[in-house]
Amino acid sequence: MSETTANTTLQSAAPLGGAHNYARRYWVFALPAAIVVTGVILFPWIFSVVMSVFTWKVSGNAYFVGLDNFSKLFHDTRFLWAMVRTFYFTAAAVVLPMILGIWAAVCFANNFSLRGLCRTLFILPMMATPVAIALVWTMMFHPQLGVLNYILSVFGLPPSQWVYSDTTVIPTLVMVETWQWTPLVMLIVLGGIASLPSDPYEAAIIDGASGWQMFRYLTVPMVWPFIIVAATMRVIDALKTFDTIFVITNGGPGTSSETMNMLLYQTAFAYYDLGYASALVLVFFAIILVISLGLLSMRQMERWQ
Protein backbone atom coordinates (compact mmCIF):
# COMPACT_ATOMS: atom_id res chain seq x y z
CA MET A 1 0.00 0.00 0.00
CA SER A 2 2.79 2.37 0.86
CA GLU A 3 4.62 1.50 -2.39
CA THR A 4 1.52 2.34 -4.41
CA THR A 5 1.15 5.63 -2.57
CA ALA A 6 4.81 6.49 -3.21
CA ASN A 7 4.45 5.73 -6.94
CA THR A 8 1.34 7.91 -7.14
CA THR A 9 3.17 10.74 -5.38
CA LEU A 10 6.10 10.53 -7.79
CA GLN A 11 3.81 10.47 -10.81
CA SER A 12 1.85 13.49 -9.58
CA ALA A 13 5.04 15.39 -8.78
CA ALA A 14 6.63 14.72 -12.17
CA PRO A 15 4.39 17.02 -14.21
CA LEU A 16 4.94 19.84 -11.73
CA GLY A 17 8.68 19.51 -12.06
CA GLY A 18 8.37 19.27 -15.82
CA ALA A 19 6.21 22.39 -15.91
CA HIS A 20 8.79 24.19 -13.78
CA ASN A 21 11.55 23.20 -16.22
CA TYR A 22 9.41 24.29 -19.17
CA ALA A 23 8.86 27.66 -17.48
CA ARG A 24 12.62 28.11 -17.18
CA ARG A 25 13.05 27.28 -20.84
CA TYR A 26 10.38 29.80 -21.82
CA TRP A 27 12.20 32.53 -19.91
CA VAL A 28 15.31 31.88 -22.01
CA PHE A 29 13.36 32.78 -25.14
CA ALA A 30 11.39 35.64 -23.59
CA LEU A 31 14.33 37.30 -21.84
CA PRO A 32 15.86 38.98 -24.96
CA ALA A 33 12.49 40.48 -25.92
CA ALA A 34 11.92 41.64 -22.34
CA ILE A 35 15.34 43.31 -22.28
CA VAL A 36 14.67 45.09 -25.59
CA VAL A 37 11.21 46.28 -24.54
CA THR A 38 12.48 47.45 -21.17
CA GLY A 39 15.32 49.31 -22.84
CA VAL A 40 13.01 50.95 -25.35
CA ILE A 41 10.71 52.12 -22.55
CA LEU A 42 13.29 53.08 -19.93
CA PHE A 43 15.99 54.68 -22.06
CA PRO A 44 13.86 57.60 -23.37
CA TRP A 45 12.69 58.40 -19.85
CA ILE A 46 16.16 58.20 -18.34
CA PHE A 47 17.50 60.33 -21.19
CA SER A 48 14.70 62.89 -20.68
CA VAL A 49 15.34 63.09 -16.94
CA VAL A 50 19.06 63.59 -17.50
CA MET A 51 18.61 66.17 -20.25
CA SER A 52 16.05 68.13 -18.23
CA VAL A 53 18.86 69.41 -15.96
CA PHE A 54 20.98 70.49 -18.92
CA THR A 55 20.68 73.25 -21.46
CA TRP A 56 21.47 71.73 -24.81
CA LYS A 57 20.93 73.04 -28.29
CA VAL A 58 21.58 70.52 -31.04
CA SER A 59 24.18 72.80 -32.58
CA GLY A 60 26.12 73.26 -29.34
CA ASN A 61 27.37 71.59 -26.19
CA ALA A 62 25.29 70.61 -23.17
CA TYR A 63 25.73 72.59 -19.94
CA PHE A 64 24.46 71.55 -16.53
CA VAL A 65 21.87 74.03 -15.20
CA GLY A 66 20.17 72.03 -12.44
CA LEU A 67 16.48 72.87 -12.04
CA ASP A 68 16.66 76.11 -14.04
CA ASN A 69 14.67 74.60 -16.91
CA PHE A 70 11.78 73.77 -14.56
CA SER A 71 11.79 77.19 -12.91
CA LYS A 72 11.92 78.78 -16.35
CA LEU A 73 8.83 76.83 -17.40
CA PHE A 74 6.60 78.37 -14.77
CA HIS A 75 7.78 81.86 -15.68
CA ASP A 76 7.26 81.28 -19.40
CA THR A 77 3.97 82.88 -20.44
CA ARG A 78 3.91 80.83 -23.63
CA PHE A 79 4.01 77.61 -21.59
CA LEU A 80 1.35 78.86 -19.17
CA TRP A 81 -0.99 79.79 -22.01
CA ALA A 82 -0.32 76.45 -23.67
CA MET A 83 -1.33 74.75 -20.42
CA VAL A 84 -4.54 76.80 -20.26
CA ARG A 85 -5.40 75.90 -23.87
CA THR A 86 -4.64 72.24 -23.19
CA PHE A 87 -7.01 72.11 -20.21
CA TYR A 88 -9.67 74.04 -22.13
CA PHE A 89 -9.42 71.72 -25.12
CA THR A 90 -9.32 68.61 -22.91
CA ALA A 91 -12.33 69.60 -20.81
CA ALA A 92 -14.49 70.30 -23.87
CA ALA A 93 -13.18 67.26 -25.79
CA VAL A 94 -14.09 65.00 -22.85
CA VAL A 95 -17.44 66.40 -21.72
CA LEU A 96 -19.07 66.55 -25.16
CA PRO A 97 -18.13 63.00 -26.28
CA MET A 98 -19.15 61.65 -22.87
CA ILE A 99 -22.61 63.24 -23.03
CA LEU A 100 -23.22 62.29 -26.66
CA GLY A 101 -21.66 58.84 -26.24
CA ILE A 102 -23.82 57.94 -23.22
CA TRP A 103 -26.93 59.19 -25.02
CA ALA A 104 -26.02 57.15 -28.12
CA ALA A 105 -25.37 54.05 -25.99
CA VAL A 106 -28.82 54.32 -24.41
CA CYS A 107 -30.38 54.72 -27.85
CA PHE A 108 -28.53 51.77 -29.38
CA ALA A 109 -29.38 49.58 -26.38
CA ASN A 110 -33.01 49.60 -27.56
CA ASN A 111 -34.25 47.33 -30.32
CA PHE A 112 -35.29 49.11 -33.51
CA SER A 113 -35.13 48.39 -37.20
CA LEU A 114 -31.73 48.79 -38.90
CA ARG A 115 -30.03 49.09 -35.50
CA GLY A 116 -26.98 47.15 -36.70
CA LEU A 117 -26.55 49.36 -39.77
CA CYS A 118 -26.96 52.57 -37.77
CA ARG A 119 -24.46 51.39 -35.17
CA THR A 120 -21.96 50.51 -37.89
CA LEU A 121 -22.31 53.93 -39.51
CA PHE A 122 -21.98 55.59 -36.12
CA ILE A 123 -18.60 54.03 -35.35
CA LEU A 124 -17.06 54.70 -38.78
CA PRO A 125 -15.36 58.00 -37.72
CA MET A 126 -13.37 56.08 -35.12
CA MET A 127 -11.97 53.75 -37.79
CA ALA A 128 -10.25 56.45 -39.86
CA THR A 129 -6.77 57.73 -39.08
CA PRO A 130 -6.57 61.15 -37.38
CA VAL A 131 -4.38 62.60 -40.16
CA ALA A 132 -6.85 61.60 -42.89
CA ILE A 133 -9.72 63.02 -40.85
CA ALA A 134 -7.80 66.25 -40.27
CA LEU A 135 -7.13 66.70 -44.00
CA VAL A 136 -10.80 66.22 -44.85
CA TRP A 137 -11.95 68.65 -42.16
CA THR A 138 -9.33 71.18 -43.26
CA MET A 139 -10.93 71.31 -46.70
CA MET A 140 -14.37 71.63 -45.14
CA PHE A 141 -13.21 74.53 -42.94
CA HIS A 142 -11.98 76.65 -45.87
CA PRO A 143 -13.65 80.11 -45.61
CA GLN A 144 -14.45 80.40 -49.33
CA LEU A 145 -14.41 76.83 -50.70
CA GLY A 146 -15.41 74.83 -47.64
CA VAL A 147 -18.74 73.01 -47.58
CA LEU A 148 -19.52 74.07 -44.01
CA ASN A 149 -19.85 77.76 -44.86
CA TYR A 150 -21.98 76.78 -47.84
CA ILE A 151 -24.33 74.89 -45.53
CA LEU A 152 -24.51 77.94 -43.26
CA SER A 153 -25.39 80.14 -46.24
CA VAL A 154 -28.21 77.75 -47.21
CA PHE A 155 -29.81 78.39 -43.82
CA GLY A 156 -29.20 82.13 -44.09
CA LEU A 157 -26.43 82.16 -41.47
CA PRO A 158 -23.23 84.22 -41.78
CA PRO A 159 -20.01 82.37 -42.66
CA SER A 160 -17.64 81.36 -39.91
CA GLN A 161 -13.86 81.64 -39.81
CA TRP A 162 -13.63 78.21 -38.14
CA VAL A 163 -9.91 77.47 -37.56
CA TYR A 164 -8.79 80.79 -39.05
CA SER A 165 -9.92 82.86 -36.06
CA ASP A 166 -8.37 82.82 -32.60
CA THR A 167 -11.82 82.88 -30.98
CA THR A 168 -13.25 79.86 -32.82
CA VAL A 169 -10.21 77.66 -33.42
CA ILE A 170 -10.35 75.68 -30.17
CA PRO A 171 -14.14 75.05 -30.32
CA THR A 172 -13.72 73.96 -33.95
CA LEU A 173 -10.96 71.50 -33.04
CA VAL A 174 -13.16 70.19 -30.22
CA MET A 175 -15.90 69.60 -32.78
CA VAL A 176 -13.56 67.40 -34.83
CA GLU A 177 -12.42 65.52 -31.73
CA THR A 178 -16.02 64.99 -30.62
CA TRP A 179 -17.05 63.70 -34.05
CA GLN A 180 -14.23 61.16 -34.08
CA TRP A 181 -14.24 59.82 -30.52
CA THR A 182 -17.89 59.85 -29.44
CA PRO A 183 -18.26 56.33 -30.93
CA LEU A 184 -15.56 55.03 -28.55
CA VAL A 185 -17.51 56.25 -25.52
CA MET A 186 -20.67 54.76 -26.99
CA LEU A 187 -19.07 51.33 -27.42
CA ILE A 188 -17.70 51.24 -23.86
CA VAL A 189 -20.94 52.36 -22.23
CA LEU A 190 -23.04 50.15 -24.52
CA GLY A 191 -21.00 47.15 -23.38
CA GLY A 192 -21.85 48.04 -19.79
CA ILE A 193 -25.56 48.48 -20.54
CA ALA A 194 -25.67 45.14 -22.36
CA SER A 195 -24.38 43.38 -19.23
CA LEU A 196 -27.04 44.83 -16.90
CA PRO A 197 -29.73 42.53 -15.45
CA SER A 198 -33.32 43.12 -16.54
CA ASP A 199 -34.95 42.51 -13.13
CA PRO A 200 -34.44 46.05 -11.73
CA TYR A 201 -35.98 47.59 -14.87
CA GLU A 202 -38.97 45.27 -14.76
CA ALA A 203 -39.53 46.18 -11.11
CA ALA A 204 -39.18 49.89 -11.93
CA ILE A 205 -41.73 49.63 -14.74
CA ILE A 206 -44.19 47.93 -12.38
CA ASP A 207 -43.66 50.75 -9.87
CA GLY A 208 -44.44 53.30 -12.60
CA ALA A 209 -40.97 54.78 -13.02
CA SER A 210 -40.40 56.99 -16.06
CA GLY A 211 -37.64 56.49 -18.61
CA TRP A 212 -35.61 59.34 -17.13
CA GLN A 213 -35.95 57.96 -13.61
CA MET A 214 -34.76 54.52 -14.73
CA PHE A 215 -31.81 56.12 -16.52
CA ARG A 216 -30.94 58.34 -13.57
CA TYR A 217 -31.34 55.88 -10.73
CA LEU A 218 -30.66 52.52 -12.41
CA THR A 219 -28.62 52.80 -15.59
CA VAL A 220 -26.11 55.46 -14.55
CA PRO A 221 -25.19 53.92 -11.14
CA MET A 222 -24.83 50.43 -12.60
CA VAL A 223 -22.69 51.48 -15.59
CA TRP A 224 -20.70 54.05 -13.62
CA PRO A 225 -17.47 51.95 -13.71
CA PHE A 226 -17.72 51.84 -17.51
CA ILE A 227 -18.29 55.60 -17.62
CA ILE A 228 -15.18 56.16 -15.50
CA VAL A 229 -13.13 53.95 -17.85
CA ALA A 230 -14.41 55.86 -20.89
CA ALA A 231 -13.72 59.21 -19.21
CA THR A 232 -10.19 58.16 -18.26
CA MET A 233 -9.41 57.05 -21.79
CA ARG A 234 -10.84 60.26 -23.23
CA VAL A 235 -8.89 62.47 -20.82
CA ILE A 236 -5.60 60.77 -21.68
CA ASP A 237 -6.32 60.85 -25.42
CA ALA A 238 -7.43 64.50 -25.36
CA LEU A 239 -4.36 65.57 -23.39
CA LYS A 240 -2.12 63.81 -25.90
CA THR A 241 -3.89 65.08 -29.04
CA PHE A 242 -1.27 66.25 -31.49
CA ASP A 243 -1.79 64.97 -35.03
CA THR A 244 -5.21 66.57 -35.57
CA ILE A 245 -4.09 69.97 -34.30
CA PHE A 246 -0.79 69.79 -36.17
CA VAL A 247 -2.41 69.01 -39.53
CA ILE A 248 -5.34 71.43 -39.26
CA THR A 249 -3.78 74.50 -37.61
CA ASN A 250 -0.13 73.77 -36.73
CA GLY A 251 -0.80 75.69 -33.52
CA GLY A 252 -2.21 78.73 -35.32
CA PRO A 253 -3.45 81.24 -36.04
CA GLY A 254 -0.46 82.62 -34.22
CA THR A 255 -0.37 80.51 -31.07
CA SER A 256 -4.15 80.37 -30.55
CA SER A 257 -4.28 76.56 -30.73
CA GLU A 258 -0.81 75.83 -29.38
CA THR A 259 -1.35 73.15 -26.75
CA MET A 260 1.42 71.63 -24.65
CA ASN A 261 2.05 68.96 -27.25
CA MET A 262 2.43 71.57 -29.97
CA LEU A 263 4.74 73.66 -27.77
CA LEU A 264 6.80 70.56 -27.04
CA TYR A 265 7.13 69.82 -30.74
CA GLN A 266 8.14 73.40 -31.55
CA THR A 267 10.66 73.52 -28.71
CA ALA A 268 12.33 70.24 -29.58
CA PHE A 269 12.17 70.14 -33.39
CA ALA A 270 11.90 73.78 -34.45
CA TYR A 271 14.08 75.52 -31.84
CA TYR A 272 16.19 72.40 -31.07
CA ASP A 273 16.21 73.21 -27.35
CA LEU A 274 16.27 69.62 -26.12
CA GLY A 275 16.97 70.39 -22.46
CA TYR A 276 13.99 72.72 -22.12
CA ALA A 277 11.82 70.28 -24.09
CA SER A 278 12.81 67.44 -21.75
CA ALA A 279 11.71 69.46 -18.74
CA LEU A 280 8.43 70.19 -20.50
CA VAL A 281 7.95 66.46 -21.17
CA LEU A 282 8.38 65.58 -17.50
CA VAL A 283 5.98 68.27 -16.31
CA PHE A 284 3.42 67.22 -18.92
CA PHE A 285 3.76 63.57 -17.92
CA ALA A 286 3.27 64.47 -14.26
CA ILE A 287 0.06 66.34 -15.13
CA ILE A 288 -1.31 63.38 -17.11
CA LEU A 289 -0.35 60.98 -14.31
CA VAL A 290 -2.05 63.02 -11.58
CA ILE A 291 -5.28 63.41 -13.58
CA SER A 292 -5.36 59.72 -14.54
CA LEU A 293 -4.76 58.57 -10.97
CA GLY A 294 -7.53 60.90 -9.80
CA LEU A 295 -10.02 59.36 -12.22
CA LEU A 296 -8.95 55.82 -11.36
CA SER A 297 -9.26 56.57 -7.64
CA MET A 298 -12.86 57.63 -8.27
CA ARG A 299 -13.53 54.20 -9.74
CA GLN A 300 -11.81 52.50 -6.78
CA MET A 301 -13.88 54.52 -4.29
CA GLU A 302 -17.01 53.47 -6.17
CA ARG A 303 -16.02 49.81 -5.71
CA TRP A 304 -15.50 50.29 -1.97
CA GLN A 305 -18.93 51.84 -1.63
N, C-alpha and C positions, 0 to 999 in steps of 0.2 A: 504493500500500500504506500509506504513511504517512497519507494523507488518510482512508482507511477506519479506521485505528487511532484517529485524532483524533476522528472522528465517534462511534466506539464509546465512547471515553473521555468525551466530552461527554454522550452519552445515559445512560451509567452514573452520571455525576456528578449529572445533573439530579434524579433521585428523591431523592438524599441531600440536596441543597439544598432541595428541596420539603418533605421531611420535617422539616428543620431549621426552615423557616418555619412549618410547621404546629405544631411544638412551641412556637414563640414565641406563636402565636395561642392555643394551649390555655392557656398561662400567663396570658394576659389574662383568660380566663374563670375560671380556678382561683384567681387571686390574691385576689379579694375573700373567697372562702370560706376560704382559708388564713389571711387576716388575722383574720377573725372567730373561727375556731377557735383560733388562737394567742392572741388576746385573751381568749377565754373560759377557756382553760387557764392562761395566765400571770397574768392579773389577780388571781384569788383567791389564788394563792400569793404574789404580791408584796404584796398587801394583808395577808395573814396574817403575813408576815415583818415588815412595817412595824408592824402593830398589836401584835406580840408584845413590842415594847420600849416599849409604852405601857400605862398603866392607863386603861381607858375603860369606864365604865358608860354604857349607852344614854341614861340620863337626865341625864348630866353631860358635862363636857369631858374631853378626853384629855390626859394628862400623861405626859411622857417619864420612864421609870423604868429604862432600860437593860436589863440582864439580870436584874433583880429578879424578874420573872415566872418565869424558868427556875429560879433558885435557890429560889424559893418552892415550886415544884412538888416538888422532891426533899426538902422538909421538910414536905410536906403528907401526913399519914397517910392521908387519904381517897384521894389520888392513888396512893400506894404500894399500898394495898389493892386499888384498882381495877386496878392493873397485875398484881398477883398473881392476882386473879380472871380477868383476861384471859388470862394464860398458862395457868392451870389449865384454863379452858374451851377454849382453843385446842388444847392438848395432847390432851385427851380427845376433842375434836371432830375431830381429824385422825387419831389412832391408830385409833379404832374404825371409822370409814368406810373407812380404808385396808385394815384386816384383812378386814372383811366384803366390801368391794368386790373385792379380789383373789380371795378365795374364791369370790365369785359369778361373777367373770370366768372362772375355771377351770371352774366348773360349766357355765356357758353356752357354753363353747368345745366341749363334747362334744355329740354328736348324740343327742337323745332326743325322744320324741314330745311334741308341743305346746311345743317349745322357743320358737318365735316368740311364742306367746301368753304364756308365762311371762315372757319377756324384756320384752314390752310392759307387762305388769302390774307388773313390777319397777321400771320406770323412771317409772311414773306419779307418784310423790311429787315427782320433780324438776320435773314440768311445772306444778305448782300454784304460785301466788304465796305467798311467805313469810307475808304478812299473813293470807291465807285459812287457811293451815295453822295459824298461831298461834291463830286464833280457834277452830278445831275442837279443837285440843289443849287449849285453855283450858277448854272445856266438859267434855272428858274428864277433866281433872285436878281437877274440883270434888270436895271431900271427901265431900259427901253425895249429890250427884246425878250425879257422874261415873261413866262406865262402867268405868273402870279399877279403882276400888275395888270395884265390883260383881264384876268378874272375880276379883279377889283373894279376895273373900268366898266365891265358888263353890269355890275350891280350899282354903278354910279358913285363908287367910292374913289377918293383921291389915291394916286399911286404912292407906294411906300419906298423908302430908300433901303429897307431891309438891312443887309450887312454893310452898306456903304454909309451908314450914319452911326455916330458914336452912341446915340440914345437907343437905337433899335438893334444893334448888332448882337448883344448878349441874348435878349429875348428871341431873336431869330435863330441863333445857334441852339438855344434850348428847345425851340420847336423841332429842329432837325433831330436832336437827341431824343426827344419824346417820341417822335414818329418811329424811330428805329428800335427803341428799347422797351416801349410799352408791351410788346408781345412777350418779352422775357418775363416780366412781372406777371402777366396773365397766365403763362404756362406754370409758373411756380405756385401761384395761388390756386389755379384750377386743379393742380394735383392735390393740394390740401383739401379742397372742397370735395373732390371725388372720393376721398378716403373717409369722409364724415359719415357717422351712422344716421339712419333715417328716423329712428325712434324719437329723438327730441323734436324733430320737425312735425311728425305726426301728432305728438302730444300738444305742440304749440298750435297747430291748426284746430284741434279739438277745443282748445281753450279760447279760440277766437283771435289769435295773434295776427297782426298784419304782416305784410311782406317786409316792411321796414323794421318792425320789431324783431322778426326772426333773424334778419340780417344783423341788426345791432347787438342783440343779446345772445344769439346762437352762433351764427356763422363767423363773425369777427373774433370772438374769444377762442373758438375752437381752431381757427386757422391762423391765429396770431403768431405761432412759431414760424409758419411759412412766410408770413408778411415780414417778420424780422429778417429772415434769410434773404428775401427779395430786396428789402431796403438796404441791407449790408452790401449785397452785391452791387446795387445801383450806386451807393455812395462811393465805393471803391472805384467803380468804372468811371463815374462822373469826375472824380478827383483826378483820375489819370488820363482823361480825354485829351488827346493831342492831335491825332491824324485829321479828324473832322475840322478842327479849328485851323490847323496848319494849311489845309487845302483850300478852305473857303475864304479865310481872311488873312492868314499868316500873322495873326495878332493885331491886325488893323481894324478900322482906319486909325492910323497913328499907333497908339498902344491900347485902344479901347477894348480889345478882346484878348489882351495879353494875359493869360493865366500863368500860374507858376510853372507849368510844363513848357509853355512857350518861352517864358523868361529863361528857364534852364537851358533850353535849346539855343537861344540866342547867345547866352553867356558862354556856353561851352563851344559851340560850333560856328558862331559868327565873330565873337570877340576873343575866342580862344583863351579865356581866363578859367583854366581848369581847377585851380584851387578854390576860387569863389564859387564855381559851379558845384564842386564837391560839397561845400558847406551847405549850399542850397538844397542839394539832394538829401542830405541827412536831416535837415529841418523839415523838408517836405515829407520824408518817410516817417518822421516822428509824428507829424500831424495826422497822416493816414492811419498810423498804428493806434493812436489815442482814440480817434473817432471809431475805428473798427472795433476796438476792445469795448468801447462804451456801448455800441449796438449789441455786441455779443453778450455783454453782461446783462442787458435788458432781457435777452432770451433766457439766460440762466436764472435770473430772478423770477421769470414767469414759470419756469419749471419748478422752482422751490415752492412757489405759491400753490 
